[in-house]
């Protein structure tokens, strides 16, 4: 079994789509190991997305991620990292396949409804950024 880190981003939360996204997560067979609602500060969002700090969209990204509440989660399944990325679809909702979460709930490249770890090392950093071991029992 593998764990991955996931976010229901502020646009999806504000649009009232958190329940639908969680339903899809359960339908696809993930176990939700950790889940909480957070309202990130921009500094907290900057720490989370530090790998993108030199990208031109860093300010826009961290401003959006701190614009309202989001839901952070740890999901477990076989091949959870790839499985969650498949369920989310392409980063840009306009390029995401029919039936994927970003296609259904994403508004734009920035406001793309969900986030997921892209590799085991990033999953480990991202899970640890938001959850303590005691929250994942
Ligand atoms: P996410 O999977 O959360 O990882 C980094 C995020 O940066 C990505 O989803 C997009 O929402 C965002 N992003 C990537 N490229 C751009 C871009 N060119 N302009 C704005 N946001 C971007």
Backbone and ligand atoms as CSV (ligand in chain L), in Angstrom:
chain,resi,resn,atom,element,x,y,z
A,1,UNK,N,N,0.835,-1.203,0.000
A,1,UNK,CA,C,0.000,0.000,0.000
A,1,UNK,C,C,0.868,1.249,0.000
A,2,UNK,N,N,0.365,2.291,-0.638
A,2,UNK,CA,C,1.118,3.545,-0.757
A,2,UNK,C,C,0.223,4.693,-0.285
A,3,UNK,N,N,0.858,5.724,0.261
A,3,UNK,CA,C,0.120,6.931,0.663
A,3,UNK,C,C,0.472,8.078,-0.276
A,4,UNK,N,N,-0.528,8.925,-0.523
A,4,UNK,CA,C,-0.266,10.152,-1.250
A,4,UNK,C,C,-0.945,11.305,-0.533
A,5,UNK,N,N,-0.540,12.513,-0.907
A,5,UNK,CA,C,-1.106,13.707,-0.305
A,5,UNK,C,C,-1.999,14.404,-1.329
A,6,UNK,N,N,-3.149,14.894,-0.872
A,6,UNK,CA,C,-4.119,15.510,-1.787
A,6,UNK,C,C,-4.705,16.769,-1.157
A,7,UNK,N,N,-5.057,17.721,-2.015
A,7,UNK,CA,C,-5.764,18.930,-1.557
A,7,UNK,C,C,-7.012,19.128,-2.409
A,8,UNK,N,N,-8.127,19.440,-1.733
A,8,UNK,CA,C,-9.285,20.019,-2.420
A,8,UNK,C,C,-9.068,21.525,-2.307
A,9,UNK,N,N,-8.758,22.166,-3.439
A,9,UNK,CA,C,-8.299,23.558,-3.440
A,9,UNK,C,C,-9.438,24.545,-3.147
A,10,UNK,N,N,-9.064,25.793,-2.818
A,10,UNK,CA,C,-10.081,26.776,-2.403
A,10,UNK,C,C,-11.238,26.967,-3.376
A,11,UNK,N,N,-10.994,26.891,-4.697
A,11,UNK,CA,C,-12.138,27.095,-5.616
A,11,UNK,C,C,-13.136,25.949,-5.499
A,12,UNK,N,N,-12.645,24.705,-5.413
A,12,UNK,CA,C,-13.554,23.552,-5.315
A,12,UNK,C,C,-14.292,23.563,-3.973
A,13,UNK,N,N,-13.575,23.963,-2.909
A,13,UNK,CA,C,-14.222,24.051,-1.592
A,13,UNK,C,C,-15.307,25.123,-1.620
A,14,UNK,N,N,-14.974,26.310,-2.147
A,14,UNK,CA,C,-15.933,27.433,-2.172
A,14,UNK,C,C,-17.140,27.115,-3.043
A,15,UNK,N,N,-16.934,26.335,-4.094
A,15,UNK,CA,C,-18.039,25.983,-4.996
A,15,UNK,C,C,-18.934,24.884,-4.422
A,16,UNK,N,N,-18.585,24.363,-3.251
A,16,UNK,CA,C,-19.405,23.318,-2.632
A,16,UNK,C,C,-19.200,21.949,-3.253
A,17,UNK,N,N,-18.011,21.729,-3.855
A,17,UNK,CA,C,-17.756,20.452,-4.523
A,17,UNK,C,C,-16.939,19.457,-3.693
A,18,UNK,N,N,-16.655,19.794,-2.436
A,18,UNK,CA,C,-15.831,18.890,-1.615
A,18,UNK,C,C,-16.501,17.528,-1.441
A,19,UNK,N,N,-17.804,17.522,-1.215
A,19,UNK,CA,C,-18.523,16.262,-0.999
A,19,UNK,C,C,-18.465,15.367,-2.231
A,20,UNK,N,N,-18.660,15.979,-3.402
A,20,UNK,CA,C,-18.627,15.186,-4.649
A,20,UNK,C,C,-17.226,14.607,-4.873
A,21,UNK,N,N,-16.210,15.410,-4.588
A,21,UNK,CA,C,-14.830,14.936,-4.777
A,21,UNK,C,C,-14.529,13.799,-3.797
A,22,UNK,N,N,-14.978,13.953,-2.540
A,22,UNK,CA,C,-14.768,12.876,-1.565
A,22,UNK,C,C,-15.499,11.600,-1.971
A,23,UNK,N,N,-16.700,11.747,-2.528
A,23,UNK,CA,C,-17.440,10.564,-3.004
A,23,UNK,C,C,-16.636,9.811,-4.043
A,24,UNK,N,N,-16.047,10.570,-4.991
A,24,UNK,CA,C,-15.242,9.931,-6.039
A,24,UNK,C,C,-14.028,9.223,-5.425
A,25,UNK,N,N,-13.436,9.857,-4.418
A,25,UNK,CA,C,-12.274,9.251,-3.754
A,25,UNK,C,C,-12.646,7.893,-3.150
A,26,UNK,N,N,-13.791,7.850,-2.468
A,26,UNK,CA,C,-14.228,6.576,-1.870
A,26,UNK,C,C,-14.628,5.571,-2.941
A,27,UNK,N,N,-15.343,6.035,-3.967
A,27,UNK,CA,C,-15.777,5.126,-5.051
A,27,UNK,C,C,-14.590,4.457,-5.729
A,28,UNK,N,N,-13.491,5.202,-5.833
A,28,UNK,CA,C,-12.306,4.658,-6.514
A,28,UNK,C,C,-11.494,3.735,-5.606
A,29,UNK,N,N,-11.901,3.613,-4.344
A,29,UNK,CA,C,-11.277,2.634,-3.467
A,29,UNK,C,C,-10.130,3.134,-2.618
A,30,UNK,N,N,-9.965,4.450,-2.511
A,30,UNK,CA,C,-8.952,4.987,-1.593
A,30,UNK,C,C,-9.443,4.867,-0.147
A,31,UNK,N,N,-8.511,4.703,0.766
A,31,UNK,CA,C,-8.795,4.881,2.184
A,31,UNK,C,C,-8.340,6.291,2.563
A,32,UNK,N,N,-9.223,7.050,3.225
A,32,UNK,CA,C,-8.859,8.392,3.682
A,32,UNK,C,C,-8.219,8.243,5.066
A,33,UNK,N,N,-6.905,8.369,5.086
A,33,UNK,CA,C,-6.146,8.138,6.325
A,33,UNK,C,C,-6.098,9.398,7.185
A,34,UNK,N,N,-6.095,10.557,6.537
A,34,UNK,CA,C,-6.089,11.834,7.250
A,34,UNK,C,C,-6.884,12.847,6.458
A,35,UNK,N,N,-7.557,13.752,7.183
A,35,UNK,CA,C,-8.359,14.782,6.485
A,35,UNK,C,C,-8.577,15.950,7.426
A,36,UNK,N,N,-8.328,17.167,6.947
A,36,UNK,CA,C,-8.712,18.347,7.733
A,36,UNK,C,C,-8.911,19.559,6.837
A,37,UNK,N,N,-9.761,20.462,7.333
A,37,UNK,CA,C,-9.990,21.733,6.648
A,37,UNK,C,C,-9.009,22.753,7.215
A,38,UNK,N,N,-8.354,23.501,6.319
A,38,UNK,CA,C,-7.405,24.534,6.733
A,38,UNK,C,C,-7.650,25.804,5.931
A,39,UNK,N,N,-7.312,26.923,6.521
A,39,UNK,CA,C,-7.325,28.199,5.795
A,39,UNK,C,C,-5.889,28.687,5.821
A,40,UNK,N,N,-5.130,28.390,4.764
A,40,UNK,CA,C,-3.692,28.664,4.752
A,40,UNK,C,C,-3.398,30.150,4.694
A,41,UNK,N,N,-2.319,30.546,5.354
A,41,UNK,CA,C,-1.775,31.888,5.133
A,41,UNK,C,C,-0.912,31.823,3.868
A,42,UNK,N,N,-0.563,32.987,3.322
A,42,UNK,CA,C,0.284,32.966,2.121
A,42,UNK,C,C,1.666,32.384,2.447
A,43,UNK,N,N,2.175,32.670,3.626
A,43,UNK,CA,C,3.486,32.123,4.014
A,43,UNK,C,C,3.426,30.596,4.077
A,44,UNK,N,N,2.335,30.059,4.617
A,44,UNK,CA,C,2.187,28.591,4.677
A,44,UNK,C,C,2.095,27.994,3.271
A,45,UNK,N,N,1.367,28.682,2.385
A,45,UNK,CA,C,1.261,28.201,0.994
A,45,UNK,C,C,2.627,28.278,0.307
A,46,UNK,N,N,3.387,29.320,0.584
A,46,UNK,CA,C,4.728,29.462,-0.005
A,46,UNK,C,C,5.645,28.322,0.460
A,47,UNK,N,N,5.533,27.946,1.718
A,47,UNK,CA,C,6.353,26.842,2.243
A,47,UNK,C,C,6.000,25.525,1.572
A,48,UNK,N,N,4.712,25.334,1.344
A,48,UNK,CA,C,4.256,24.095,0.722
A,48,UNK,C,C,4.736,23.994,-0.733
A,49,UNK,N,N,4.648,25.109,-1.455
A,49,UNK,CA,C,4.979,25.121,-2.892
A,49,UNK,C,C,6.384,25.665,-3.155
A,50,UNK,N,N,7.300,25.512,-2.169
A,50,UNK,CA,C,8.620,26.152,-2.296
A,50,UNK,C,C,9.356,25.698,-3.565
A,51,UNK,N,N,9.077,24.474,-4.068
A,51,UNK,CA,C,9.782,24.009,-5.281
A,51,UNK,C,C,9.461,24.889,-6.492
A,52,UNK,N,N,8.353,25.617,-6.412
A,52,UNK,CA,C,7.962,26.495,-7.523
A,52,UNK,C,C,8.357,27.949,-7.283
A,53,UNK,N,N,9.197,28.211,-6.265
A,53,UNK,CA,C,9.414,29.605,-5.829
A,53,UNK,C,C,10.011,30.505,-6.922
A,54,UNK,N,N,10.720,29.909,-7.883
A,54,UNK,CA,C,11.313,30.726,-8.949
A,54,UNK,C,C,10.436,30.826,-10.198
A,55,UNK,N,N,9.273,30.188,-10.148
A,55,UNK,CA,C,8.382,30.220,-11.318
A,55,UNK,C,C,7.605,31.533,-11.354
A,56,UNK,N,N,7.276,32.005,-12.548
A,56,UNK,CA,C,6.569,33.292,-12.648
A,56,UNK,C,C,5.179,33.269,-12.012
A,57,UNK,N,N,4.583,32.086,-11.877
A,57,UNK,CA,C,3.230,32.001,-11.332
A,57,UNK,C,C,3.197,31.782,-9.817
A,58,UNK,N,N,4.380,31.835,-9.160
A,58,UNK,CA,C,4.438,31.520,-7.727
A,58,UNK,C,C,3.535,32.438,-6.890
A,59,UNK,N,N,3.568,33.737,-7.180
A,59,UNK,CA,C,2.747,34.688,-6.427
A,59,UNK,C,C,1.263,34.425,-6.610
A,60,UNK,N,N,0.872,34.222,-7.859
A,60,UNK,CA,C,-0.534,33.935,-8.185
A,60,UNK,C,C,-0.995,32.637,-7.504
A,61,UNK,N,N,-0.122,31.627,-7.563
A,61,UNK,CA,C,-0.441,30.311,-6.984
A,61,UNK,C,C,-0.636,30.398,-5.467
A,62,UNK,N,N,0.290,31.046,-4.780
A,62,UNK,CA,C,0.221,31.075,-3.319
A,62,UNK,C,C,-0.870,32.035,-2.828
A,63,UNK,N,N,-1.147,33.059,-3.623
A,63,UNK,CA,C,-2.257,33.963,-3.279
A,63,UNK,C,C,-3.591,33.209,-3.383
A,64,UNK,N,N,-3.738,32.465,-4.467
A,64,UNK,CA,C,-4.965,31.674,-4.639
A,64,UNK,C,C,-5.101,30.627,-3.539
A,65,UNK,N,N,-4.008,29.922,-3.228
A,65,UNK,CA,C,-4.098,28.837,-2.240
A,65,UNK,C,C,-4.387,29.358,-0.832
A,66,UNK,N,N,-4.178,30.656,-0.632
A,66,UNK,CA,C,-4.490,31.247,0.676
A,66,UNK,C,C,-5.728,32.154,0.586
A,67,UNK,N,N,-6.511,31.999,-0.470
A,67,UNK,CA,C,-7.679,32.873,-0.671
A,67,UNK,C,C,-8.936,32.365,0.019
A,68,UNK,N,N,-8.885,31.161,0.551
A,68,UNK,CA,C,-10.060,30.585,1.216
A,68,UNK,C,C,-9.710,29.223,1.758
A,69,UNK,N,N,-10.648,28.608,2.479
A,69,UNK,CA,C,-10.361,27.295,3.064
A,69,UNK,C,C,-10.134,26.222,1.999
A,70,UNK,N,N,-9.370,25.223,2.384
A,70,UNK,CA,C,-9.168,24.056,1.527
A,70,UNK,C,C,-9.248,22.812,2.417
A,71,UNK,N,N,-9.230,21.641,1.795
A,71,UNK,CA,C,-9.197,20.387,2.560
A,71,UNK,C,C,-7.924,19.646,2.177
A,72,UNK,N,N,-7.129,19.309,3.180
A,72,UNK,CA,C,-5.906,18.535,2.938
A,72,UNK,C,C,-6.147,17.095,3.394
A,73,UNK,N,N,-5.608,16.153,2.636
A,73,UNK,CA,C,-5.891,14.737,2.902
A,73,UNK,C,C,-4.670,13.857,2.671
A,74,UNK,N,N,-4.651,12.742,3.375
A,74,UNK,CA,C,-3.726,11.655,3.060
A,74,UNK,C,C,-4.568,10.482,2.585
A,75,UNK,N,N,-4.285,10.029,1.376
A,75,UNK,CA,C,-5.047,8.936,0.757
A,75,UNK,C,C,-4.154,7.710,0.628
A,76,UNK,N,N,-4.750,6.548,0.886
A,76,UNK,CA,C,-3.980,5.301,0.780
A,76,UNK,C,C,-4.646,4.356,-0.206
A,77,UNK,N,N,-3.828,3.716,-1.015
A,77,UNK,CA,C,-4.303,2.704,-1.974
A,77,UNK,C,C,-3.068,2.043,-2.567
A,78,UNK,N,N,-3.273,0.985,-3.328
A,78,UNK,CA,C,-2.162,0.461,-4.117
A,78,UNK,C,C,-1.836,1.480,-5.200
A,79,UNK,N,N,-0.565,1.811,-5.348
A,79,UNK,CA,C,-0.139,2.838,-6.331
A,79,UNK,C,C,-0.919,4.142,-6.174
A,80,UNK,N,N,-1.071,4.575,-4.928
A,80,UNK,CA,C,-1.926,5.736,-4.622
A,80,UNK,C,C,-1.489,7.001,-5.372
A,81,UNK,N,N,-0.193,7.213,-5.532
A,81,UNK,CA,C,0.282,8.456,-6.153
A,81,UNK,C,C,-0.219,8.540,-7.595
A,82,UNK,N,N,0.021,7.490,-8.355
A,82,UNK,CA,C,-0.423,7.465,-9.757
A,82,UNK,C,C,-1.945,7.411,-9.866
A,83,UNK,N,N,-2.546,6.624,-9.000
A,83,UNK,CA,C,-4.011,6.452,-9.024
A,83,UNK,C,C,-4.720,7.791,-8.783
A,84,UNK,N,N,-4.200,8.576,-7.818
A,84,UNK,CA,C,-4.813,9.881,-7.532
A,84,UNK,C,C,-4.548,10.852,-8.675
A,85,UNK,N,N,-3.356,10.804,-9.268
A,85,UNK,CA,C,-3.072,11.693,-10.395
A,85,UNK,C,C,-3.958,11.353,-11.592
A,86,UNK,N,N,-4.227,10.072,-11.784
A,86,UNK,CA,C,-5.140,9.657,-12.870
A,86,UNK,C,C,-6.557,10.169,-12.616
A,87,UNK,N,N,-6.996,10.087,-11.376
A,87,UNK,CA,C,-8.352,10.547,-11.042
A,87,UNK,C,C,-8.468,12.068,-11.186
A,88,UNK,N,N,-7.388,12.800,-10.850
A,88,UNK,CA,C,-7.412,14.264,-10.998
A,88,UNK,C,C,-7.420,14.672,-12.468
A,89,UNK,N,N,-6.639,14.013,-13.294
A,89,UNK,CA,C,-6.482,14.405,-14.694
A,89,UNK,C,C,-5.365,15.419,-14.853
A,90,UNK,N,N,-5.195,15.899,-16.091
A,90,UNK,CA,C,-4.106,16.823,-16.413
A,90,UNK,C,C,-4.189,18.095,-15.573
A,91,UNK,N,N,-3.016,18.713,-15.330
A,91,UNK,CA,C,-2.942,19.928,-14.503
A,91,UNK,C,C,-3.878,21.019,-15.019
A,92,UNK,N,N,-3.895,21.186,-16.336
A,92,UNK,CA,C,-4.781,22.191,-16.930
A,92,UNK,C,C,-6.159,21.558,-17.196
A,93,UNK,N,N,-7.193,22.037,-16.524
A,93,UNK,CA,C,-8.532,21.437,-16.702
A,93,UNK,C,C,-8.968,21.362,-18.167
A,94,UNK,N,N,-8.499,22.316,-18.985
A,94,UNK,CA,C,-8.880,22.315,-20.410
A,94,UNK,C,C,-8.292,21.116,-21.143
A,95,UNK,N,N,-7.217,20.533,-20.579
A,95,UNK,CA,C,-6.578,19.373,-21.214
A,95,UNK,C,C,-6.905,18.072,-20.489
A,96,UNK,N,N,-7.653,18.160,-19.400
A,96,UNK,CA,C,-7.953,16.964,-18.595
A,96,UNK,C,C,-9.033,16.119,-19.266
A,97,UNK,N,N,-8.888,14.802,-19.152
A,97,UNK,CA,C,-9.826,13.877,-19.811
A,97,UNK,C,C,-11.214,13.947,-19.175
A,98,UNK,N,N,-12.183,13.626,-19.983
A,98,UNK,CA,C,-13.576,13.515,-19.514
A,98,UNK,C,C,-13.626,12.553,-18.324
A,99,UNK,N,N,-14.371,12.926,-17.298
A,99,UNK,CA,C,-14.522,12.046,-16.138
A,99,UNK,C,C,-13.508,12.293,-15.039
A,100,UNK,N,N,-12.498,13.141,-15.312
A,100,UNK,CA,C,-11.515,13.433,-14.264
A,100,UNK,C,C,-12.001,14.622,-13.411
A,101,UNK,N,N,-11.437,14.711,-12.214
A,101,UNK,CA,C,-11.881,15.748,-11.267
A,101,UNK,C,C,-11.569,17.153,-11.764
A,102,UNK,N,N,-10.388,17.333,-12.346
A,102,UNK,CA,C,-10.035,18.685,-12.806
A,102,UNK,C,C,-10.886,19.101,-13.999
A,103,UNK,N,N,-11.236,18.145,-14.845
A,103,UNK,CA,C,-12.120,18.459,-15.966
A,103,UNK,C,C,-13.483,18.919,-15.428
A,104,UNK,N,N,-13.964,18.194,-14.401
A,104,UNK,CA,C,-15.308,18.471,-13.887
A,104,UNK,C,C,-15.355,19.702,-12.985
A,105,UNK,N,N,-14.338,19.877,-12.153
A,105,UNK,CA,C,-14.419,20.912,-11.117
A,105,UNK,C,C,-13.384,22.029,-11.254
A,106,UNK,N,N,-12.429,21.894,-12.168
A,106,UNK,CA,C,-11.394,22.904,-12.328
A,106,UNK,C,C,-11.895,24.086,-13.154
A,107,UNK,N,N,-11.401,25.277,-12.837
A,107,UNK,CA,C,-11.819,26.485,-13.557
A,107,UNK,C,C,-10.737,26.967,-14.511
A,108,UNK,N,N,-9.479,26.730,-14.158
A,108,UNK,CA,C,-8.341,27.221,-14.952
A,108,UNK,C,C,-7.084,26.494,-14.479
A,109,UNK,N,N,-5.972,26.773,-15.142
A,109,UNK,CA,C,-4.704,26.135,-14.756
A,109,UNK,C,C,-4.373,26.406,-13.286
A,110,UNK,N,N,-4.582,27.614,-12.853
A,110,UNK,CA,C,-4.316,27.956,-11.445
A,110,UNK,C,C,-5.374,27.377,-10.516
A,111,UNK,N,N,-6.633,27.576,-10.866
A,111,UNK,CA,C,-7.749,27.133,-10.015
A,111,UNK,C,C,-8.234,25.769,-10.520
A,112,UNK,N,N,-7.346,24.777,-10.348
A,112,UNK,CA,C,-7.603,23.472,-10.955
A,112,UNK,C,C,-8.162,22.430,-9.983
A,113,UNK,N,N,-8.803,22.907,-8.929
A,113,UNK,CA,C,-9.654,22.090,-8.027
A,113,UNK,C,C,-8.925,21.145,-7.080
A,114,UNK,N,N,-7.874,20.484,-7.551
A,114,UNK,CA,C,-7.215,19.509,-6.682
A,114,UNK,C,C,-5.701,19.522,-6.888
A,115,UNK,N,N,-5.014,19.052,-5.878
A,115,UNK,CA,C,-3.561,18.870,-5.947
A,115,UNK,C,C,-3.236,17.436,-5.556
A,116,UNK,N,N,-2.156,16.908,-6.106
A,116,UNK,CA,C,-1.667,15.594,-5.681
A,116,UNK,C,C,-0.164,15.512,-5.798
A,117,UNK,N,N,0.442,14.723,-4.931
A,117,UNK,CA,C,1.897,14.530,-4.966
A,117,UNK,C,C,2.292,13.865,-6.280
A,118,UNK,N,N,3.517,14.193,-6.759
A,118,UNK,CA,C,3.942,13.618,-8.038
A,118,UNK,C,C,4.976,12.507,-7.914
A,119,UNK,N,N,5.442,12.222,-6.699
A,119,UNK,CA,C,6.456,11.171,-6.516
A,119,UNK,C,C,6.515,10.804,-5.028
A,120,UNK,N,N,7.098,9.643,-4.686
A,120,UNK,CA,C,7.173,9.238,-3.273
A,120,UNK,C,C,7.858,10.275,-2.378
A,121,UNK,N,N,8.928,10.919,-2.892
A,121,UNK,CA,C,9.655,11.902,-2.058
A,121,UNK,C,C,8.774,13.122,-1.795
A,122,UNK,N,N,8.037,13.567,-2.800
A,122,UNK,CA,C,7.168,14.733,-2.586
A,122,UNK,C,C,5.997,14.354,-1.688
A,123,UNK,N,N,5.478,13.137,-1.838
A,123,UNK,CA,C,4.379,12.694,-0.965
A,123,UNK,C,C,4.840,12.731,0.488
A,124,UNK,N,N,6.045,12.271,0.724
A,124,UNK,CA,C,6.580,12.238,2.082
A,124,UNK,C,C,6.711,13.658,2.652
A,125,UNK,N,N,7.257,14.587,1.858
A,125,UNK,CA,C,7.377,15.982,2.313
A,125,UNK,C,C,5.992,16.596,2.540
A,126,UNK,N,N,5.096,16.400,1.596
A,126,UNK,CA,C,3.784,17.063,1.655
A,126,UNK,C,C,2.918,16.521,2.795
A,127,UNK,N,N,2.968,15.209,3.014
A,127,UNK,CA,C,2.215,14.628,4.146
A,127,UNK,C,C,2.763,15.212,5.453
A,128,UNK,N,N,4.083,15.239,5.566
A,128,UNK,CA,C,4.722,15.733,6.789
A,128,UNK,C,C,4.520,17.224,7.021
A,129,UNK,N,N,4.267,17.970,5.956
A,129,UNK,CA,C,4.052,19.414,6.080
A,129,UNK,C,C,2.740,19.700,6.806
A,130,UNK,N,N,1.764,18.832,6.622
A,130,UNK,CA,C,0.425,19.090,7.167
A,130,UNK,C,C,-0.032,18.139,8.275
A,131,UNK,N,N,0.574,16.960,8.358
A,131,UNK,CA,C,0.064,15.965,9.313
A,131,UNK,C,C,1.186,15.428,10.197
A,132,UNK,N,N,0.853,15.240,11.476
A,132,UNK,CA,C,1.767,14.543,12.375
A,132,UNK,C,C,1.431,13.049,12.322
A,133,UNK,N,N,2.344,12.235,12.764
A,133,UNK,CA,C,2.107,10.783,12.780
A,133,UNK,C,C,0.850,10.426,13.559
A,134,UNK,N,N,0.607,11.130,14.649
A,134,UNK,CA,C,-0.564,10.822,15.495
A,134,UNK,C,C,-1.881,11.076,14.778
A,135,UNK,N,N,-1.864,11.952,13.759
A,135,UNK,CA,C,-3.091,12.242,13.007
A,135,UNK,C,C,-3.356,11.212,11.925
A,136,UNK,N,N,-2.437,10.283,11.761
A,136,UNK,CA,C,-2.568,9.324,10.657
A,136,UNK,C,C,-2.719,7.893,11.166
A,137,UNK,N,N,-3.083,7.742,12.440
A,137,UNK,CA,C,-3.239,6.398,13.006
A,137,UNK,C,C,-4.467,5.719,12.432
L,1,LIG,P1,P,-0.588,21.695,-8.521
L,1,LIG,O1,O,-0.740,20.258,-8.856
L,1,LIG,O2,O,-1.174,22.143,-7.231
L,1,LIG,O3,O,0.963,22.065,-8.538
L,1,LIG,C1,C,1.426,23.372,-8.769
L,1,LIG,C2,C,0.337,24.269,-9.279
L,1,LIG,O4,O,0.767,25.414,-9.950
L,1,LIG,C3,C,-0.476,23.522,-10.323
L,1,LIG,O5,O,-1.259,22.547,-9.695
L,1,LIG,C4,C,-1.235,24.639,-10.987
L,1,LIG,O6,O,-2.452,24.942,-10.327
L,1,LIG,C5,C,-0.288,25.804,-10.812
L,1,LIG,N1,N,0.303,26.200,-12.082
L,1,LIG,C6,C,1.109,25.482,-12.873
L,1,LIG,N2,N,1.451,26.198,-13.953
L,1,LIG,C7,C,0.843,27.398,-13.839
L,1,LIG,C8,C,0.804,28.565,-14.632
L,1,LIG,N3,N,1.475,28.640,-15.784
L,1,LIG,N4,N,0.071,29.602,-14.198
L,1,LIG,C9,C,-0.608,29.538,-13.033
L,1,LIG,N5,N,-0.605,28.434,-12.220
L,1,LIG,C10,C,0.106,27.395,-12.631
